[in-house]
Amino acid sequence: MAGRDQASISLTKSLGTAHSSQPASAHEALAALEGRLKHHPMTKEQREILDQDLARVAQNLGDISTLLSACYGEKDQRAMRAEESQAALQRLLWALERQDQPSTIRTADDSARVRDIVEMNGKAAHSG
């Protein structure tokens, strides 16, 4: 939390002391702070929790997409947006796969691990 509070203080200072006559936008201030903020690699435990959360999101998006397609048809805007959400999640999974985090020990392909979690959750839901 302290890091977030410090970033808020720095953001407030940046917004109030812009070098131009007009105050910088929040986006510009955040962009300026990006280089000064400390980033910390994800721990193995954090990554496992993230993978589980993403698996739940993937399962829920799949269920939502199926429901909306069944109720409104595949060409309906709502069903199409649900499919786009699934595609966005897949792009996030790929980006996480490509991300180089040497301090995080990975024992399996992250995307495959998320898919395995989704499959296990799906089997448990159908059997229970």
Secondary structure, DSSP 8 states (H G I E B T S, - for coil): -HHHHHHHHHHHHHHHT-SSSS---HHHHHHHHHTTS------HHHHHHHHHHHHHHHHHHHHHHHHHHHHH-TTSHHHHHHHHHHHHHHHHHHHHHH---TTS--SS-HHHHHHHHHHHHHHHHHH-
